[in-house]
Amino acid sequence: MSWVEAAPAKVNLFLHVGPVEVDGYHPLCSLVAFADVGDRLMLDPDGTPGLSVVGPFAGALTGASAAQSDNLVLRALAAWAAATGLDTSGLSLTLDKRLPIAAGLGGGSADAGAALRLVQRYLAPEQDGEPLVRAAQVVGADGPMCLAAVSAWAEGRGQVLTPEPRLPTLHAVLVNPGLPSPTGAVYGAFDRLGAGRADRPADPVRWDAGAVIGWLAEQRNDLEAPALLNTPAIGAALDAVRAEGQARLVRMSGSGATVFGLYDDAGSAARAAGALAEAHPGWWVRPARLG
């Protein structure tokens, strides 16, 4: 029997970013939510040791790169093994890659977080979570938040997390125009533009969905403008979601290229997703629940 762990997509509902600091990192403030769509990790107790990649976006992760030590799943597991003394080299893992690559959805970090949760559940279910957190940190700022995979405020470099259980379920459509948006290049353009600040807004007056969407509309994604400079197709995706007409809010997630619309209810989101998928058959379009 295979063991399975979801790797949900991470969505930055807003993303405020400050100028680069002397250590080379950018301070940020974001409210992140996780979707009911994403990748999946599977562990086969009787399978061949190693990591294999399947799914609609497996082709973007070649067999060679899936086996390299810089793969985020393997890097996280190596850090966890070093911290715990437990051997993960004999495990048979399969990554079902359903999220686009370099999409602003935390895909690689979500995969690493899912792998860590899965392997601890399989090998050391009674162990405390501190080695998991340390291992998640090696994959970058998104690592700890994708390990927790709960709605949260992310501050500092993204590693200072405050869970936000008041965030309601938000109905969304996720749209990716089929082009990657590499994070490093986006931050390079951000630095050239010289705009943004890592301010944390005051909480919404109320935490019902309507009030939260209205409050989010007052916030920003400071990486949207630099991402558009590098990948103009993101603008086409933003325009298409706006033009469809049912979204209460349209914004880019993370460093792109995925954009999202927020809707009043699941029916509106489903209808919008259908219309967008029909109009743009080459794009990745998914209705989703966030939070």
N, C-alpha and C positions, 0 to 999 in steps of 0.2 A: 504494500500500500504506500502510495506517495504521500509525502507531507507537502502542504501548499501554504504559501504566504502571499498575500496581496502586497503590491508595491504601488500605492495610490499616487495619482498625479498631484503635485503641489501647485497651488495657484496663489500668487501674490495679489491679494485684493487691492492693496496699494503698496507702493515701494518708494520710500523717500530715501535718497542717497546723498551723502555729503562728499565734499572734496577729499581726494586721496590724502592720507596722512603720511607722516615720515616713515612709517613702517611699510608703506606700500599698499595698505588696505584702505577700503572705503567704509566709513561708518554708515549704518543704515537703520531704518525703522520700517517694518512691514507688518501687516496682518496677513497671516497665511492660513489657508484652508485646504483641506484635502478632499479630493473628488472620489466618487464611486466608480471611476474608470482608472485604468492604469496597467502596469505590467504585472506579471506573476512569477514567483520563484517556486520551483518544485524540487524536492529532495527525494531521491529513490534509494532506499536502504540497500537494494540489491543491484543497483546500476553500476556502470563503469565510472571509475573516479574521474573527476574533472568537471568543467563548466561547458555546457553547450547552449547555443542560442537558437531559438525558433521564433516563429511569429511573423507578422506582416512587416516589421522593421528589422528583422534579423539580418537582412542584407546589408544594412548600414553598419553592422558590427560583424566584420568578417571573421572567419574561423581563426585566423591568426591573431587578431586583436582580442578575441574572446579569451585566448589562452595566455595573453601577455600579462605581466605582473602589474601593468598600470591600469588594468581593468578595475573599476571601482569596487565591484563585488569581491574580486580576489584580494584587492588591497585591504578592504575592510576586514575580511576573514583572516588575512595574515596578521593584522594588528590584533584582532581578538584572540587568535591562537597564541601569539606572543605574550599577551597579557594574562591568559588563563593557563597556559601550559597544555591545552587540549589540542589534539591533532585533527585538523580539518582537511588534510591532503587526500584522504581516502574517500571523501564524500562525492556523491554523484548529484550534481545540480544542473537544472535546466532553467534558463531564463526565457520566458515567453514575452518577447518584446513587442508590445502593443502601442507604445507611445512613440511619437516621432523623436528623432535625435536632435539635440541642441535646440529644444523647443521652448525653453523657459518654464518647464513643468517639473524640474528637479528629477528627471527620469533616472539618470545614473545614480544619484544620491538616494532616490527612493528604492532602487534595486538593491543598493548596498544595505540600506536600513532593513529591508525585507529579509535579505540574506542573514543579517545578524540576528534578527528576531527568530528566524526559522532554525538556524543552527543552534542557538542557545536552547530553544524549545526542544530540540532533538537530543543534544548532547549534555546539557547542564540546566535542566528546567528549574532547579532550586537555587541557582547561583544569583547573586544580586546583580543589579543592572549597571554598576559602575564600569566594568570592563567593556560593556556594550557602548556606553557613551564615549569612552576614550577611543575605542575603535572607530566609531562614527566620525569623530573629529578629523581623522586622517583623510577623509574624502573631501573636505572643504566645509565652507560655511553652511551649506544646506544639509550636511550630514546629520547633526543632532536633531534638527527639526523633522527630517524625514525618518529618522529612527523612531521618534515619538509619534509622528503621523497624527497629530491632533491639532485642532485650531489653536493658534498661538500668536502672540506678539513676538517678533524677532527684532532684537536690537544689538548694539555693538557691531561686530562683523557678521551678525546673524546667529551667533552662538548663545546670546543671552535670551532665553526663552521664557515667556510667561504664558501658560495655558489660558485660553479664553473660552470657558465653557458657555458663556452667554451668547456666543455667535449662533444665530439661528441657521436652519437649513436654507440655503440659497439655491435657487434653480438657475442653471447656467447652460450655455452652449459654448464648447471649446472649439476653436477653429484654427487650423494651421495651414498656411498656403503652400506647404510642400518644400520649403527652403529652410536650411538651418540658420541659426543666429548665434554664432559662437560668442560666449560670454566675454572672453578677453578682448575681442575686437570691439564689442559694445562699450566696455569700460574705457578702452582707448579713445573712442569717439566722445564719450562722456567727459573725459579729462580735457579734451581739446575744446569742448563747448564751455566748460567751466561753470556749469549751472547745477543747482540742486542743493538740498540741505537735509540732514537726517533728523528732522523734527518729528516728535510724536504728537499727534493731534489729541485733543480732549476726546473722551469717550462719546459715543452717540447719546442723545438724550434718552432714547429707548433702544432696546435690543430686539424689537420685532423686525421682520424682514424688510418691510417698507421703509422704516426709519433708518435701518442700517444701509440700505441701498442709497438713500438720499444723502446720508453722511459720507459714504464712500465716494459719491460723485464730487464731493468737495476736496478730495485727496488727489494724489498724483501717482504716476509711475515715472520717476525721473530718468529712467533708462529708455523710455519710449522714443523720444526725439533722437538720441544717438543711434538707437537700433534702426530707426527709419532711414538714417543716413547710409547705413551699411546695407540694409535689406529693404528696398522700397516696396517690395511685395507685401510687407506687413501693413503698409498703408492701404493697400487694396483690400486686405482682409478686414481691417477696421471699418473701411467704408462700406463693405458688403454687409457686415453685421448691422451697422447703423441703418443702411438703406432698407434692410428687411423690415424694419419699423417697429418690432415688438419689444426690443430690448430697452430696459430702464437705464442701463449703464453699459458702456462698451469701453474696454481697456485692454492693453497688452499685459501679459503675465511675465514677471521676471525680466530676463534680457531678451525675450521673444524667441521664436517668431510666433508663438501661439497667442491669440487674442481670445477674449471671452466676452460674452454678453450675459447680463443678469436679467431675469424675467420674473413676472408676478407669480407664476405657478408652473407646475410641471408640464401642463398642456401647452402653454405658450412656448416654453422652451422646446418641446418636441416638435411643434409645428415649425418653429424657426429653423431648427436643425434640419428638418426635411426639406424646407425651401432652399436653404443654403447648400445642402449637399446636391440637390438637383441642379442648382444654378452653377455650381463649381464642382464638377465630378472629380477633378484631380486633387481637391483639397481633402484634408482630414478634418471631419466634422463630427462631434459627439455631443449629445445632450448629457448633462451631468448634474448631480446634486453635490453641493459643497457644504462642508461643515458637519 
